[in-house]
Amino acid sequence: MQIEDKMAVSIHYTLKDNAGEIIDSSQGDEPLVYLHGTGGLVPGLEKELTSKAVGDAFDVTIAPEDGYGVRDDSLVQEVPRDAFQDVKDLEVGMQFHTQAPDGEGILPVTITALKDEEVTIDLNHPLAGETLNFHIEVIDIRAATKDELAHGHVHGAGCQH
């Protein structure tokens, strides 16, 4: 069986930056399980996984345009400090999530600077502009269930709707 749209896929991955430093990995933990063809992975990685089979292992480099996108300096903004009135101690590097301006999805927010009355936030994904270097191992492939297709994600232990 090969990976194609509407398949539930399990992979192990290790993500490194261009200096070879590990950014994230599923090794030693449960594999990442996703619904292929629904945008659950960055586009370049999903494309590279198409047609792979259980047991395939490969390295792939994903350009920013096919990963988390290029950095957009217009997404760095200053907002009033009282926008964070529910947060006791703000610190540079803190991350939050907010509704996307179009109402479609959630954006990461990183605090990059603090002033007396203002907070500088960056709405770019933390890996925007980065080249992504993956090592991938395909662990399992199966047809997604009707419920998984209807909900747009793979159901696992503890998933409730």
Chimera marker file (.cmm) of the C-alpha trace (Angstrom):
<marker_set name="trace">
<marker id="1" x="0.000" y="0.000" z="0.000" r="1" g="1" b="0" radius="0.5"/>
<marker id="2" x="1.278" y="3.461" z="-0.888" r="1" g="1" b="0" radius="0.5"/>
<marker id="3" x="0.496" y="6.804" z="0.695" r="1" g="1" b="0" radius="0.5"/>
<marker id="4" x="-2.226" y="8.733" z="-1.073" r="1" g="1" b="0" radius="0.5"/>
<marker id="5" x="-4.938" y="11.208" z="-0.121" r="1" g="1" b="0" radius="0.5"/>
<marker id="6" x="-7.424" y="10.066" z="2.514" r="1" g="1" b="0" radius="0.5"/>
<marker id="7" x="-4.970" y="7.633" z="4.084" r="1" g="1" b="0" radius="0.5"/>
<marker id="8" x="-4.101" y="7.564" z="7.785" r="1" g="1" b="0" radius="0.5"/>
<marker id="9" x="-0.306" y="7.604" z="7.919" r="1" g="1" b="0" radius="0.5"/>
<marker id="10" x="2.111" y="7.023" z="10.811" r="1" g="1" b="0" radius="0.5"/>
<marker id="11" x="5.677" y="8.311" z="10.530" r="1" g="1" b="0" radius="0.5"/>
<marker id="12" x="8.702" y="8.804" z="12.709" r="1" g="1" b="0" radius="0.5"/>
<marker id="13" x="10.588" y="11.985" z="11.925" r="1" g="1" b="0" radius="0.5"/>
<marker id="14" x="13.608" y="13.974" z="12.969" r="1" g="1" b="0" radius="0.5"/>
<marker id="15" x="13.720" y="17.645" z="11.973" r="1" g="1" b="0" radius="0.5"/>
<marker id="16" x="17.063" y="19.456" z="11.883" r="1" g="1" b="0" radius="0.5"/>
<marker id="17" x="18.108" y="22.981" z="10.996" r="1" g="1" b="0" radius="0.5"/>
<marker id="18" x="20.873" y="23.701" z="8.462" r="1" g="1" b="0" radius="0.5"/>
<marker id="19" x="23.503" y="23.526" z="11.227" r="1" g="1" b="0" radius="0.5"/>
<marker id="20" x="22.437" y="19.943" z="11.971" r="1" g="1" b="0" radius="0.5"/>
<marker id="21" x="20.796" y="20.782" z="15.311" r="1" g="1" b="0" radius="0.5"/>
<marker id="22" x="17.670" y="18.758" z="16.109" r="1" g="1" b="0" radius="0.5"/>
<marker id="23" x="14.588" y="20.987" z="16.261" r="1" g="1" b="0" radius="0.5"/>
<marker id="24" x="12.034" y="18.244" z="16.874" r="1" g="1" b="0" radius="0.5"/>
<marker id="25" x="11.782" y="14.464" z="16.719" r="1" g="1" b="0" radius="0.5"/>
<marker id="26" x="9.310" y="11.671" z="17.330" r="1" g="1" b="0" radius="0.5"/>
<marker id="27" x="12.098" y="9.141" z="17.924" r="1" g="1" b="0" radius="0.5"/>
<marker id="28" x="11.698" y="7.456" z="21.304" r="1" g="1" b="0" radius="0.5"/>
<marker id="29" x="8.048" y="8.486" z="21.386" r="1" g="1" b="0" radius="0.5"/>
<marker id="30" x="4.866" y="7.599" z="19.541" r="1" g="1" b="0" radius="0.5"/>
<marker id="31" x="4.949" y="8.148" z="15.768" r="1" g="1" b="0" radius="0.5"/>
<marker id="32" x="3.213" y="11.158" z="14.266" r="1" g="1" b="0" radius="0.5"/>
<marker id="33" x="-0.151" y="10.108" z="12.821" r="1" g="1" b="0" radius="0.5"/>
<marker id="34" x="-1.862" y="12.309" z="10.249" r="1" g="1" b="0" radius="0.5"/>
<marker id="35" x="-4.510" y="12.268" z="7.506" r="1" g="1" b="0" radius="0.5"/>
<marker id="36" x="-2.720" y="12.590" z="4.164" r="1" g="1" b="0" radius="0.5"/>
<marker id="37" x="-3.985" y="15.247" z="1.777" r="1" g="1" b="0" radius="0.5"/>
<marker id="38" x="-5.644" y="17.477" z="4.365" r="1" g="1" b="0" radius="0.5"/>
<marker id="39" x="-2.825" y="19.926" z="5.082" r="1" g="1" b="0" radius="0.5"/>
<marker id="40" x="-1.822" y="18.348" z="8.385" r="1" g="1" b="0" radius="0.5"/>
<marker id="41" x="1.848" y="18.582" z="7.395" r="1" g="1" b="0" radius="0.5"/>
<marker id="42" x="3.821" y="21.306" z="5.664" r="1" g="1" b="0" radius="0.5"/>
<marker id="43" x="3.098" y="21.063" z="1.919" r="1" g="1" b="0" radius="0.5"/>
<marker id="44" x="6.608" y="20.054" z="0.852" r="1" g="1" b="0" radius="0.5"/>
<marker id="45" x="6.753" y="17.144" z="3.285" r="1" g="1" b="0" radius="0.5"/>
<marker id="46" x="3.293" y="15.911" z="2.376" r="1" g="1" b="0" radius="0.5"/>
<marker id="47" x="4.280" y="15.992" z="-1.307" r="1" g="1" b="0" radius="0.5"/>
<marker id="48" x="7.457" y="13.986" z="-0.582" r="1" g="1" b="0" radius="0.5"/>
<marker id="49" x="5.461" y="11.379" z="1.359" r="1" g="1" b="0" radius="0.5"/>
<marker id="50" x="2.994" y="10.768" z="-1.484" r="1" g="1" b="0" radius="0.5"/>
<marker id="51" x="3.518" y="7.284" z="-2.964" r="1" g="1" b="0" radius="0.5"/>
<marker id="52" x="5.859" y="6.133" z="-0.165" r="1" g="1" b="0" radius="0.5"/>
<marker id="53" x="5.250" y="2.725" z="1.456" r="1" g="1" b="0" radius="0.5"/>
<marker id="54" x="5.619" y="1.202" z="4.917" r="1" g="1" b="0" radius="0.5"/>
<marker id="55" x="9.307" y="0.708" z="5.654" r="1" g="1" b="0" radius="0.5"/>
<marker id="56" x="10.483" y="3.558" z="3.435" r="1" g="1" b="0" radius="0.5"/>
<marker id="57" x="13.067" y="5.778" z="5.102" r="1" g="1" b="0" radius="0.5"/>
<marker id="58" x="14.439" y="8.916" z="3.462" r="1" g="1" b="0" radius="0.5"/>
<marker id="59" x="15.942" y="12.345" z="3.995" r="1" g="1" b="0" radius="0.5"/>
<marker id="60" x="14.340" y="15.414" z="2.466" r="1" g="1" b="0" radius="0.5"/>
<marker id="61" x="15.087" y="19.140" z="2.514" r="1" g="1" b="0" radius="0.5"/>
<marker id="62" x="12.086" y="21.462" z="2.382" r="1" g="1" b="0" radius="0.5"/>
<marker id="63" x="12.530" y="25.096" z="1.290" r="1" g="1" b="0" radius="0.5"/>
<marker id="64" x="10.744" y="27.775" z="3.352" r="1" g="1" b="0" radius="0.5"/>
<marker id="65" x="8.188" y="28.312" z="0.576" r="1" g="1" b="0" radius="0.5"/>
<marker id="66" x="7.084" y="24.682" z="0.924" r="1" g="1" b="0" radius="0.5"/>
<marker id="67" x="7.483" y="24.606" z="4.710" r="1" g="1" b="0" radius="0.5"/>
<marker id="68" x="6.269" y="27.240" z="7.133" r="1" g="1" b="0" radius="0.5"/>
<marker id="69" x="6.586" y="30.035" z="4.580" r="1" g="1" b="0" radius="0.5"/>
<marker id="70" x="8.981" y="32.931" z="4.193" r="1" g="1" b="0" radius="0.5"/>
<marker id="71" x="9.219" y="35.491" z="6.966" r="1" g="1" b="0" radius="0.5"/>
<marker id="72" x="6.823" y="38.395" z="6.554" r="1" g="1" b="0" radius="0.5"/>
<marker id="73" x="8.041" y="41.487" z="8.402" r="1" g="1" b="0" radius="0.5"/>
<marker id="74" x="4.543" y="42.978" z="8.264" r="1" g="1" b="0" radius="0.5"/>
<marker id="75" x="3.547" y="40.272" z="10.790" r="1" g="1" b="0" radius="0.5"/>
<marker id="76" x="5.767" y="41.884" z="13.444" r="1" g="1" b="0" radius="0.5"/>
<marker id="77" x="3.584" y="44.390" z="15.287" r="1" g="1" b="0" radius="0.5"/>
<marker id="78" x="3.427" y="46.464" z="18.423" r="1" g="1" b="0" radius="0.5"/>
<marker id="79" x="0.278" y="46.056" z="20.490" r="1" g="1" b="0" radius="0.5"/>
<marker id="80" x="-0.811" y="47.678" z="23.754" r="1" g="1" b="0" radius="0.5"/>
<marker id="81" x="0.478" y="45.854" z="26.824" r="1" g="1" b="0" radius="0.5"/>
<marker id="82" x="-3.094" y="45.668" z="28.156" r="1" g="1" b="0" radius="0.5"/>
<marker id="83" x="-3.871" y="43.209" z="25.333" r="1" g="1" b="0" radius="0.5"/>
<marker id="84" x="-2.115" y="40.741" z="27.658" r="1" g="1" b="0" radius="0.5"/>
<marker id="85" x="-3.845" y="41.875" z="30.855" r="1" g="1" b="0" radius="0.5"/>
<marker id="86" x="-4.613" y="38.270" z="31.857" r="1" g="1" b="0" radius="0.5"/>
<marker id="87" x="-0.909" y="37.312" z="31.782" r="1" g="1" b="0" radius="0.5"/>
<marker id="88" x="0.923" y="38.140" z="34.985" r="1" g="1" b="0" radius="0.5"/>
<marker id="89" x="4.591" y="38.206" z="33.946" r="1" g="1" b="0" radius="0.5"/>
<marker id="90" x="5.269" y="38.801" z="30.261" r="1" g="1" b="0" radius="0.5"/>
<marker id="91" x="8.677" y="37.724" z="28.961" r="1" g="1" b="0" radius="0.5"/>
<marker id="92" x="10.424" y="37.890" z="25.597" r="1" g="1" b="0" radius="0.5"/>
<marker id="93" x="10.081" y="34.487" z="23.924" r="1" g="1" b="0" radius="0.5"/>
<marker id="94" x="6.671" y="33.657" z="25.408" r="1" g="1" b="0" radius="0.5"/>
<marker id="95" x="4.347" y="32.083" z="22.877" r="1" g="1" b="0" radius="0.5"/>
<marker id="96" x="0.590" y="32.262" z="22.565" r="1" g="1" b="0" radius="0.5"/>
<marker id="97" x="-1.987" y="31.405" z="19.910" r="1" g="1" b="0" radius="0.5"/>
<marker id="98" x="-4.549" y="33.734" z="18.368" r="1" g="1" b="0" radius="0.5"/>
<marker id="99" x="-7.327" y="33.522" z="15.804" r="1" g="1" b="0" radius="0.5"/>
<marker id="100" x="-6.146" y="34.259" z="12.259" r="1" g="1" b="0" radius="0.5"/>
<marker id="101" x="-7.468" y="37.563" z="10.854" r="1" g="1" b="0" radius="0.5"/>
<marker id="102" x="-9.572" y="35.692" z="8.299" r="1" g="1" b="0" radius="0.5"/>
<marker id="103" x="-11.096" y="33.590" z="11.094" r="1" g="1" b="0" radius="0.5"/>
<marker id="104" x="-9.715" y="30.444" z="9.456" r="1" g="1" b="0" radius="0.5"/>
<marker id="105" x="-7.276" y="28.848" z="11.829" r="1" g="1" b="0" radius="0.5"/>
<marker id="106" x="-4.925" y="29.688" z="14.636" r="1" g="1" b="0" radius="0.5"/>
<marker id="107" x="-1.664" y="31.658" z="14.417" r="1" g="1" b="0" radius="0.5"/>
<marker id="108" x="1.307" y="31.390" z="16.756" r="1" g="1" b="0" radius="0.5"/>
<marker id="109" x="2.292" y="34.626" z="18.495" r="1" g="1" b="0" radius="0.5"/>
<marker id="110" x="5.768" y="35.152" z="19.920" r="1" g="1" b="0" radius="0.5"/>
<marker id="111" x="6.703" y="38.097" z="22.137" r="1" g="1" b="0" radius="0.5"/>
<marker id="112" x="9.913" y="39.594" z="20.752" r="1" g="1" b="0" radius="0.5"/>
<marker id="113" x="10.249" y="42.827" z="22.779" r="1" g="1" b="0" radius="0.5"/>
<marker id="114" x="8.697" y="44.552" z="25.790" r="1" g="1" b="0" radius="0.5"/>
<marker id="115" x="8.282" y="48.256" z="26.472" r="1" g="1" b="0" radius="0.5"/>
<marker id="116" x="6.448" y="50.030" z="29.275" r="1" g="1" b="0" radius="0.5"/>
<marker id="117" x="3.189" y="50.363" z="27.363" r="1" g="1" b="0" radius="0.5"/>
<marker id="118" x="3.721" y="48.168" z="24.308" r="1" g="1" b="0" radius="0.5"/>
<marker id="119" x="4.557" y="44.575" z="23.441" r="1" g="1" b="0" radius="0.5"/>
<marker id="120" x="6.177" y="43.625" z="20.131" r="1" g="1" b="0" radius="0.5"/>
<marker id="121" x="4.705" y="40.401" z="18.767" r="1" g="1" b="0" radius="0.5"/>
<marker id="122" x="5.666" y="38.250" z="15.802" r="1" g="1" b="0" radius="0.5"/>
<marker id="123" x="2.843" y="36.387" z="14.048" r="1" g="1" b="0" radius="0.5"/>
<marker id="124" x="5.217" y="34.454" z="11.785" r="1" g="1" b="0" radius="0.5"/>
<marker id="125" x="5.501" y="30.756" z="12.552" r="1" g="1" b="0" radius="0.5"/>
<marker id="126" x="8.695" y="30.253" z="14.593" r="1" g="1" b="0" radius="0.5"/>
<marker id="127" x="10.121" y="28.226" z="11.682" r="1" g="1" b="0" radius="0.5"/>
<marker id="128" x="9.093" y="30.684" z="8.941" r="1" g="1" b="0" radius="0.5"/>
<marker id="129" x="12.036" y="31.365" z="6.654" r="1" g="1" b="0" radius="0.5"/>
<marker id="130" x="13.851" y="28.215" z="7.781" r="1" g="1" b="0" radius="0.5"/>
<marker id="131" x="14.958" y="25.360" z="5.552" r="1" g="1" b="0" radius="0.5"/>
<marker id="132" x="13.628" y="22.132" z="7.070" r="1" g="1" b="0" radius="0.5"/>
<marker id="133" x="15.785" y="18.992" z="6.972" r="1" g="1" b="0" radius="0.5"/>
<marker id="134" x="13.775" y="15.869" z="7.738" r="1" g="1" b="0" radius="0.5"/>
<marker id="135" x="14.642" y="12.227" z="8.197" r="1" g="1" b="0" radius="0.5"/>
<marker id="136" x="11.416" y="10.249" z="7.737" r="1" g="1" b="0" radius="0.5"/>
<marker id="137" x="10.464" y="6.621" z="8.380" r="1" g="1" b="0" radius="0.5"/>
<marker id="138" x="7.036" y="5.417" z="7.234" r="1" g="1" b="0" radius="0.5"/>
<marker id="139" x="5.633" y="3.189" z="9.991" r="1" g="1" b="0" radius="0.5"/>
<marker id="140" x="2.025" y="2.479" z="8.973" r="1" g="1" b="0" radius="0.5"/>
<marker id="141" x="-0.526" y="3.292" z="6.270" r="1" g="1" b="0" radius="0.5"/>
<marker id="142" x="-4.229" y="2.497" z="6.322" r="1" g="1" b="0" radius="0.5"/>
<marker id="143" x="-7.461" y="3.760" z="4.832" r="1" g="1" b="0" radius="0.5"/>
<marker id="144" x="-9.014" y="6.481" z="6.955" r="1" g="1" b="0" radius="0.5"/>
<marker id="145" x="-12.394" y="5.775" z="8.520" r="1" g="1" b="0" radius="0.5"/>
<marker id="146" x="-15.527" y="7.676" z="7.514" r="1" g="1" b="0" radius="0.5"/>
<marker id="147" x="-15.440" y="9.532" z="10.851" r="1" g="1" b="0" radius="0.5"/>
<marker id="148" x="-11.796" y="10.517" z="10.366" r="1" g="1" b="0" radius="0.5"/>
<marker id="149" x="-12.554" y="11.837" z="6.885" r="1" g="1" b="0" radius="0.5"/>
<marker id="150" x="-15.583" y="13.747" z="8.168" r="1" g="1" b="0" radius="0.5"/>
<marker id="151" x="-13.572" y="15.318" z="11.006" r="1" g="1" b="0" radius="0.5"/>
<marker id="152" x="-10.444" y="15.943" z="8.917" r="1" g="1" b="0" radius="0.5"/>
<marker id="153" x="-8.004" y="14.179" z="11.250" r="1" g="1" b="0" radius="0.5"/>
<marker id="154" x="-6.997" y="10.712" z="12.405" r="1" g="1" b="0" radius="0.5"/>
<marker id="155" x="-8.712" y="9.476" z="15.540" r="1" g="1" b="0" radius="0.5"/>
<marker id="156" x="-6.533" y="7.983" z="18.220" r="1" g="1" b="0" radius="0.5"/>
<marker id="157" x="-6.739" y="7.074" z="21.874" r="1" g="1" b="0" radius="0.5"/>
<marker id="158" x="-8.789" y="9.626" z="23.796" r="1" g="1" b="0" radius="0.5"/>
<marker id="159" x="-10.205" y="11.378" z="20.719" r="1" g="1" b="0" radius="0.5"/>
<marker id="160" x="-13.754" y="12.473" z="21.444" r="1" g="1" b="0" radius="0.5"/>
<marker id="161" x="-16.321" y="14.274" z="19.300" r="1" g="1" b="0" radius="0.5"/>
<link id1="1" id2="2" r="1" g="1" b="0" radius="0.2"/>
<link id1="2" id2="3" r="1" g="1" b="0" radius="0.2"/>
<link id1="3" id2="4" r="1" g="1" b="0" radius="0.2"/>
<link id1="4" id2="5" r="1" g="1" b="0" radius="0.2"/>
<link id1="5" id2="6" r="1" g="1" b="0" radius="0.2"/>
<link id1="6" id2="7" r="1" g="1" b="0" radius="0.2"/>
<link id1="7" id2="8" r="1" g="1" b="0" radius="0.2"/>
<link id1="8" id2="9" r="1" g="1" b="0" radius="0.2"/>
<link id1="9" id2="10" r="1" g="1" b="0" radius="0.2"/>
<link id1="10" id2="11" r="1" g="1" b="0" radius="0.2"/>
<link id1="11" id2="12" r="1" g="1" b="0" radius="0.2"/>
<link id1="12" id2="13" r="1" g="1" b="0" radius="0.2"/>
<link id1="13" id2="14" r="1" g="1" b="0" radius="0.2"/>
<link id1="14" id2="15" r="1" g="1" b="0" radius="0.2"/>
<link id1="15" id2="16" r="1" g="1" b="0" radius="0.2"/>
<link id1="16" id2="17" r="1" g="1" b="0" radius="0.2"/>
<link id1="17" id2="18" r="1" g="1" b="0" radius="0.2"/>
<link id1="18" id2="19" r="1" g="1" b="0" radius="0.2"/>
<link id1="19" id2="20" r="1" g="1" b="0" radius="0.2"/>
<link id1="20" id2="21" r="1" g="1" b="0" radius="0.2"/>
<link id1="21" id2="22" r="1" g="1" b="0" radius="0.2"/>
<link id1="22" id2="23" r="1" g="1" b="0" radius="0.2"/>
<link id1="23" id2="24" r="1" g="1" b="0" radius="0.2"/>
<link id1="24" id2="25" r="1" g="1" b="0" radius="0.2"/>
<link id1="25" id2="26" r="1" g="1" b="0" radius="0.2"/>
<link id1="26" id2="27" r="1" g="1" b="0" radius="0.2"/>
<link id1="27" id2="28" r="1" g="1" b="0" radius="0.2"/>
<link id1="28" id2="29" r="1" g="1" b="0" radius="0.2"/>
<link id1="29" id2="30" r="1" g="1" b="0" radius="0.2"/>
<link id1="30" id2="31" r="1" g="1" b="0" radius="0.2"/>
<link id1="31" id2="32" r="1" g="1" b="0" radius="0.2"/>
<link id1="32" id2="33" r="1" g="1" b="0" radius="0.2"/>
<link id1="33" id2="34" r="1" g="1" b="0" radius="0.2"/>
<link id1="34" id2="35" r="1" g="1" b="0" radius="0.2"/>
<link id1="35" id2="36" r="1" g="1" b="0" radius="0.2"/>
<link id1="36" id2="37" r="1" g="1" b="0" radius="0.2"/>
<link id1="37" id2="38" r="1" g="1" b="0" radius="0.2"/>
<link id1="38" id2="39" r="1" g="1" b="0" radius="0.2"/>
<link id1="39" id2="40" r="1" g="1" b="0" radius="0.2"/>
<link id1="40" id2="41" r="1" g="1" b="0" radius="0.2"/>
<link id1="41" id2="42" r="1" g="1" b="0" radius="0.2"/>
<link id1="42" id2="43" r="1" g="1" b="0" radius="0.2"/>
<link id1="43" id2="44" r="1" g="1" b="0" radius="0.2"/>
<link id1="44" id2="45" r="1" g="1" b="0" radius="0.2"/>
<link id1="45" id2="46" r="1" g="1" b="0" radius="0.2"/>
<link id1="46" id2="47" r="1" g="1" b="0" radius="0.2"/>
<link id1="47" id2="48" r="1" g="1" b="0" radius="0.2"/>
<link id1="48" id2="49" r="1" g="1" b="0" radius="0.2"/>
<link id1="49" id2="50" r="1" g="1" b="0" radius="0.2"/>
<link id1="50" id2="51" r="1" g="1" b="0" radius="0.2"/>
<link id1="51" id2="52" r="1" g="1" b="0" radius="0.2"/>
<link id1="52" id2="53" r="1" g="1" b="0" radius="0.2"/>
<link id1="53" id2="54" r="1" g="1" b="0" radius="0.2"/>
<link id1="54" id2="55" r="1" g="1" b="0" radius="0.2"/>
<link id1="55" id2="56" r="1" g="1" b="0" radius="0.2"/>
<link id1="56" id2="57" r="1" g="1" b="0" radius="0.2"/>
<link id1="57" id2="58" r="1" g="1" b="0" radius="0.2"/>
<link id1="58" id2="59" r="1" g="1" b="0" radius="0.2"/>
<link id1="59" id2="60" r="1" g="1" b="0" radius="0.2"/>
<link id1="60" id2="61" r="1" g="1" b="0" radius="0.2"/>
<link id1="61" id2="62" r="1" g="1" b="0" radius="0.2"/>
<link id1="62" id2="63" r="1" g="1" b="0" radius="0.2"/>
<link id1="63" id2="64" r="1" g="1" b="0" radius="0.2"/>
<link id1="64" id2="65" r="1" g="1" b="0" radius="0.2"/>
<link id1="65" id2="66" r="1" g="1" b="0" radius="0.2"/>
<link id1="66" id2="67" r="1" g="1" b="0" radius="0.2"/>
<link id1="67" id2="68" r="1" g="1" b="0" radius="0.2"/>
<link id1="68" id2="69" r="1" g="1" b="0" radius="0.2"/>
<link id1="69" id2="70" r="1" g="1" b="0" radius="0.2"/>
<link id1="70" id2="71" r="1" g="1" b="0" radius="0.2"/>
<link id1="71" id2="72" r="1" g="1" b="0" radius="0.2"/>
<link id1="72" id2="73" r="1" g="1" b="0" radius="0.2"/>
<link id1="73" id2="74" r="1" g="1" b="0" radius="0.2"/>
<link id1="74" id2="75" r="1" g="1" b="0" radius="0.2"/>
<link id1="75" id2="76" r="1" g="1" b="0" radius="0.2"/>
<link id1="76" id2="77" r="1" g="1" b="0" radius="0.2"/>
<link id1="77" id2="78" r="1" g="1" b="0" radius="0.2"/>
<link id1="78" id2="79" r="1" g="1" b="0" radius="0.2"/>
<link id1="79" id2="80" r="1" g="1" b="0" radius="0.2"/>
<link id1="80" id2="81" r="1" g="1" b="0" radius="0.2"/>
<link id1="81" id2="82" r="1" g="1" b="0" radius="0.2"/>
<link id1="82" id2="83" r="1" g="1" b="0" radius="0.2"/>
<link id1="83" id2="84" r="1" g="1" b="0" radius="0.2"/>
<link id1="84" id2="85" r="1" g="1" b="0" radius="0.2"/>
<link id1="85" id2="86" r="1" g="1" b="0" radius="0.2"/>
<link id1="86" id2="87" r="1" g="1" b="0" radius="0.2"/>
<link id1="87" id2="88" r="1" g="1" b="0" radius="0.2"/>
<link id1="88" id2="89" r="1" g="1" b="0" radius="0.2"/>
<link id1="89" id2="90" r="1" g="1" b="0" radius="0.2"/>
<link id1="90" id2="91" r="1" g="1" b="0" radius="0.2"/>
<link id1="91" id2="92" r="1" g="1" b="0" radius="0.2"/>
<link id1="92" id2="93" r="1" g="1" b="0" radius="0.2"/>
<link id1="93" id2="94" r="1" g="1" b="0" radius="0.2"/>
<link id1="94" id2="95" r="1" g="1" b="0" radius="0.2"/>
<link id1="95" id2="96" r="1" g="1" b="0" radius="0.2"/>
<link id1="96" id2="97" r="1" g="1" b="0" radius="0.2"/>
<link id1="97" id2="98" r="1" g="1" b="0" radius="0.2"/>
<link id1="98" id2="99" r="1" g="1" b="0" radius="0.2"/>
<link id1="99" id2="100" r="1" g="1" b="0" radius="0.2"/>
<link id1="100" id2="101" r="1" g="1" b="0" radius="0.2"/>
<link id1="101" id2="102" r="1" g="1" b="0" radius="0.2"/>
<link id1="102" id2="103" r="1" g="1" b="0" radius="0.2"/>
<link id1="103" id2="104" r="1" g="1" b="0" radius="0.2"/>
<link id1="104" id2="105" r="1" g="1" b="0" radius="0.2"/>
<link id1="105" id2="106" r="1" g="1" b="0" radius="0.2"/>
<link id1="106" id2="107" r="1" g="1" b="0" radius="0.2"/>
<link id1="107" id2="108" r="1" g="1" b="0" radius="0.2"/>
<link id1="108" id2="109" r="1" g="1" b="0" radius="0.2"/>
<link id1="109" id2="110" r="1" g="1" b="0" radius="0.2"/>
<link id1="110" id2="111" r="1" g="1" b="0" radius="0.2"/>
<link id1="111" id2="112" r="1" g="1" b="0" radius="0.2"/>
<link id1="112" id2="113" r="1" g="1" b="0" radius="0.2"/>
<link id1="113" id2="114" r="1" g="1" b="0" radius="0.2"/>
<link id1="114" id2="115" r="1" g="1" b="0" radius="0.2"/>
<link id1="115" id2="116" r="1" g="1" b="0" radius="0.2"/>
<link id1="116" id2="117" r="1" g="1" b="0" radius="0.2"/>
<link id1="117" id2="118" r="1" g="1" b="0" radius="0.2"/>
<link id1="118" id2="119" r="1" g="1" b="0" radius="0.2"/>
<link id1="119" id2="120" r="1" g="1" b="0" radius="0.2"/>
<link id1="120" id2="121" r="1" g="1" b="0" radius="0.2"/>
<link id1="121" id2="122" r="1" g="1" b="0" radius="0.2"/>
<link id1="122" id2="123" r="1" g="1" b="0" radius="0.2"/>
<link id1="123" id2="124" r="1" g="1" b="0" radius="0.2"/>
<link id1="124" id2="125" r="1" g="1" b="0" radius="0.2"/>
<link id1="125" id2="126" r="1" g="1" b="0" radius="0.2"/>
<link id1="126" id2="127" r="1" g="1" b="0" radius="0.2"/>
<link id1="127" id2="128" r="1" g="1" b="0" radius="0.2"/>
<link id1="128" id2="129" r="1" g="1" b="0" radius="0.2"/>
<link id1="129" id2="130" r="1" g="1" b="0" radius="0.2"/>
<link id1="130" id2="131" r="1" g="1" b="0" radius="0.2"/>
<link id1="131" id2="132" r="1" g="1" b="0" radius="0.2"/>
<link id1="132" id2="133" r="1" g="1" b="0" radius="0.2"/>
<link id1="133" id2="134" r="1" g="1" b="0" radius="0.2"/>
<link id1="134" id2="135" r="1" g="1" b="0" radius="0.2"/>
<link id1="135" id2="136" r="1" g="1" b="0" radius="0.2"/>
<link id1="136" id2="137" r="1" g="1" b="0" radius="0.2"/>
<link id1="137" id2="138" r="1" g="1" b="0" radius="0.2"/>
<link id1="138" id2="139" r="1" g="1" b="0" radius="0.2"/>
<link id1="139" id2="140" r="1" g="1" b="0" radius="0.2"/>
<link id1="140" id2="141" r="1" g="1" b="0" radius="0.2"/>
<link id1="141" id2="142" r="1" g="1" b="0" radius="0.2"/>
<link id1="142" id2="143" r="1" g="1" b="0" radius="0.2"/>
<link id1="143" id2="144" r="1" g="1" b="0" radius="0.2"/>
<link id1="144" id2="145" r="1" g="1" b="0" radius="0.2"/>
<link id1="145" id2="146" r="1" g="1" b="0" radius="0.2"/>
<link id1="146" id2="147" r="1" g="1" b="0" radius="0.2"/>
<link id1="147" id2="148" r="1" g="1" b="0" radius="0.2"/>
<link id1="148" id2="149" r="1" g="1" b="0" radius="0.2"/>
<link id1="149" id2="150" r="1" g="1" b="0" radius="0.2"/>
<link id1="150" id2="151" r="1" g="1" b="0" radius="0.2"/>
<link id1="151" id2="152" r="1" g="1" b="0" radius="0.2"/>
<link id1="152" id2="153" r="1" g="1" b="0" radius="0.2"/>
<link id1="153" id2="154" r="1" g="1" b="0" radius="0.2"/>
<link id1="154" id2="155" r="1" g="1" b="0" radius="0.2"/>
<link id1="155" id2="156" r="1" g="1" b="0" radius="0.2"/>
<link id1="156" id2="157" r="1" g="1" b="0" radius="0.2"/>
<link id1="157" id2="158" r="1" g="1" b="0" radius="0.2"/>
<link id1="158" id2="159" r="1" g="1" b="0" radius="0.2"/>
<link id1="159" id2="160" r="1" g="1" b="0" radius="0.2"/>
<link id1="160" id2="161" r="1" g="1" b="0" radius="0.2"/>
</marker_set>
